[in-house]
Amino acid sequence: MLSVLVVILLLIILAVLLVLFAAIDIVFEAKGSGTDIEHAVTVHWLLFSRLVSPKEDDDEDIPEEVKDAEKFVTEHVTKHFQKPKKEKKKKKTDMSFSEMVQAFRQLRSPVLRLLKGIIHSIRIPHAKVNVAFGFSDPAYTGMACGYVYALKGYLACHSENLVMQLEPDFVDSRLDLDMSGTVRVRLYRFISVILLFILNWEVLRFSWHFLIKKDSKKSSVNL
């Protein structure tokens, strides 16, 4: 009996180690222009592979007549048995605008540190991105160009395997996209990043004040 428990415990430890340390490869591909962009995302882990997007549509083989009939019956049955809905009162937000601004100022550094840690925890074995973009107003194109080139410089310092070709168009409004690549993730790299964010003093103080305020509002409503 003891040996069986030891084997089970070892298998559990092995499974946890595999989940934490085995690489998860996310293969993506997107190509098109405007709103007509075809994309595919596949996740590979060990010997397993799964197509995440686009999802397979199980209703493709069903004739349109059957779909219309099913929709007609469903609507009438639902309308017959469904009780009239009561108008719900709009709930007030838990935070005012000034409190949101204060929370942004308080959490800005921890959130930026979290995003930076997440980016550094991700590996890019290879990726190619070709984008041609433009807005109806050339000023918007110029602003977007500045942000995109800044992002390109930051990502180039992080990964040498990322190739980005950007083509701003100050005349026409368009979006042409051609990208493909692989993103590699190992879950153990995120543990320290998430723990540092959760245990940050500013995050803990904000969470504590938020929970106290929420509980005080509930108690005042009950009274």
Helices and strands as residue ranges (DSSP letters): H 2-21, E 24-33, E 36-45, E 48-53, H 64-81, H 97-121, E 123-134, H 138-158, E 162-168, E 174-185, H 188-198, H 201-222
